[in-house]
Amino acid sequence: MERVNRKIKRIGILTGGGDCPGLNAVIRAAGKAAFRLGWEIIGLMNGFDGLLFKHLAKKLHPSNVSGILNVGGTILGSTNRGNPFSYPVKIGRGVVIKDISDKVVKRYHELGLDALIVIGGDGTLKIANDFIKKGLKIVGIPKTIDNDINGTVITFGYDSAVSTATDAIDKLHTTAESHQRTMVVEVMGRYAGWIALNSGVAGGADIILIPEIPFDIDAVCEKVMERYNSKKNFCIVVVAEGAAKKGGKMFTKNHDSKGRTEVLLGGVAEFVASEISRITGKETRSLVLGHLQRGGHPTTFDRLLGTRYGAKSVELIKDKKFGCMVSSLPPDITCIPISEAVSKLKLVPINSDTIVAAKLIGISFGE
């Protein structure tokens, strides 16, 4: 962590990557803390695009951060397509990927920023780490509903997403039981199965499939039939979007966007439901929660955590501790180097107490 002697007068703040509940709570806390110190704060719209285009940078006032504690989304906007180190630039009728990071560095200095708060997940923080190497003074705040950032016990947005998923699973129980169906619900979690694991256990799922434990579809179907044979004429399966078969890859599908075909993650719930129906003969339906998990008001926990994170980021800047990420290591809010935070993903330990408890009460992981 680097220390400098220059007095802090003006800071910037941006939100990058996927949105989630609690972002505005962080912005509010950081803004209120900065204003109390007499600093100016520049809101940078749409992630790092706010440092590429002049019209996307605006000075924030106390009124901008008032009344947003319980509001979902982000008043600063966000994007997961704006990496300045690999940026799509139109040349003629085509698009070329170029490194335009020097433009960001130049704009940072043109704005007279003494520090920058970067709120984002693994991808956004990796970009922040690259800018630290180019001399920018940055403090990071971990944000992702996947809860997969290293060095912090929990990220804000995760608790809200798990609550949304759990509520959906609760509702699926009634319709599954009414129609004697197996319901397969797909939740987010590309590489880490935290949402699937915790919402599945809390929601009373019978089967939970996560990326950390490749599944055998025959084992899944055996559990389904065990349910029906025990006079429980319905079954709930929760599957993370990144879950894969043993020896297989994550499920993907093509998506047309602006005339281009993109390969996106998705399709595992549909596959699992189809196979259950084919192998067991039981009526099965699939449901993908998708971006529903990113929306809505933040939970009490995420409002509090976001507030603590936002205030701590300003404290770190005040103490001139740059290059670090705010971290939750209960009972403390502390910090670690951003380079450490992005060095690896935090996956679900397959011998974690939650998985052990789930197996003891009869939940299958498709092994």
Protein Blocks (a to p, Z undefined) as FASTA:
>chain_A
ZZdfbdcfbdcdddehjddehjlmmmmmmmmmmmmnopacdddeeijllmmbmklgccdd
fklmgoklmpghjfkbpafklcfklccddehjbccdddfklmmmmmmmmnopabdcdddd
fklmmmmmmmmmnopacddddddfklpaghiabdghjlmmmmmmmmmmmmmmmmmmmnop
acddddehfkbcklmmmmmmmnopabdcdfklccdfklmmmmmmmmmmnopabdcddddf
kbccehiacddddddeehiacddeehjlmmmmmmmmmmnopacddddfklmlmgcjddfk
lmmmmmmmmmmmmmmmmnopghiacddddfbdcdddfklmmmpccdddfkbfklmmmmmn
opaehZZ
